[in-house]
Amino acid sequence: MATSVAFLFGSFFGISLANGWMPVEAIAGDWNPPADVIQAEVDAYRGSWLDQMEPRFKAAIFFQTFIFLIGIAWRAGGMMLIGMALFKLGVFSAARSNRFYLGLVGLGLLVGIPVVMYGVHRNELAEWSLKYSFFFGPQWNYWASILVALGWVGAVMLACKSRMLQPLTRPFAAVGQMALTNYLMQTVLCTFIFYGHGLGRFGMFERWEQFLVVVGVWVLQLVVSPIWLRYFRFGPAEWLWRSLSYLKLQPMRR
């Protein structure tokens, strides 16, 4: 019940903006900004660390206050409740039957993905207009993405239950054991690639090139994480976090 309320409130607040809570004119400039505004942002992110601060600060404040309250908090809260329920039911420990997990995969493939694709089709028909694609267009993905996520859960749990796939799942387990370290590593790598204090490639990559960056980072972490954990108990960030939590240096080497 609480989960449904959280998601319904998130959806309600997003759509209610169209009814006058936020005039369309107030966000039209951000939805389809003129060329000079786009170029100013590109120049800032290709510039020095200090050049990036102004747009980054404004964006951070906006997302961590207004956007967080009208949308992110409700969705994140609902997803956390769903996750807690699935954990309690043993879904994340691969304790359910193969048939159950195949059902989740089918739900994602046969319902979730088609609904998401239909939503993209509707947005294309609307030519990604602000009035439709900002307020109503996201609703298809807002709900269907939950089903897609459940499909991934089913696929991952089936892989975890398969002895034949264990050699393939171990690197992923290692990445999970170093989740905080890998999150920080992704940030450092990608900011170095795209921002001006690194290679300054911001705004230069096509979508398929961005996808290659994603795959490259994944492969790197899947290779490095198992090697690191052969010699150490934790990732660097996890070790620091545990040491601060216990107010005592934790043993690092195996």
C-alpha positions, 0 to 999 in steps of 0.5 A: 500500500505504501509503495503504491501511494509513493508512486502515485504521488510521484506521478501525480506531482509530475502531471499536476505541473501541467495544471498550473503549478509550473507554467510551461513558459517557465521551463520552455527555455530549458526544454529547447534552449537557443544555440547560444545557451547550449554553446555557453554550457558546452564552453563551461564544461570544457573549461577549467574546474572553476568554469564548470562550477556555476552551471554545476552549482545551479543544476545541483541546487535545482535537482536536489531541492525542487526536482527532488521534492516533486519527483525523485523522492516519491519514486526513490521511496517507492522503489526502496519499498519494492526492494525491501519487499522483494528482499523479504520474499527471498527474491534477491537471494535466488530462493524462488523457483526458476519458474518464478524468475522466468515469469519476471523475465517474461513480464519485462520482455513481453509487457515492460519493454513494449510499453516503453517502446510505445511510449517512445513512439507516442513521444515521436508522434508528439515531436517531443513537444514540451507540453506532451513529452515533459508532462505526460510522455514520461508516464509510459516509462515511469511505470513500465520501467519497473517491469523492465527492472523486475525482468532484469532481476529475474535474469540475474537471479537465474544466472546466479542459480546456474552453476554453469554461469558461475565463472561469468557471475564472479566478476559481477559479484566482485564489482558489487563488493566494491560498489562505492569504489566503482561508483567513484571510479566511474565518476573520476573516469567519465569526468576526466573524459568529458570535462575540461580539466581532463580530455574536454570531450563534452558534447563531442560524442554521438550516442553510439560513442557514449555507449562505447564509453559505458561498455569500456568502463564496465569492462575495466571494472569487471577486470580490475575488481576481481584482481583487487579482491584477490589481494585485499578484503575491501575496495579502497572506499569500502575500507575507508568507510568501515574504518571510519564507522568502527573508528578503527583501521580495518585489516585490508590485506588478505 
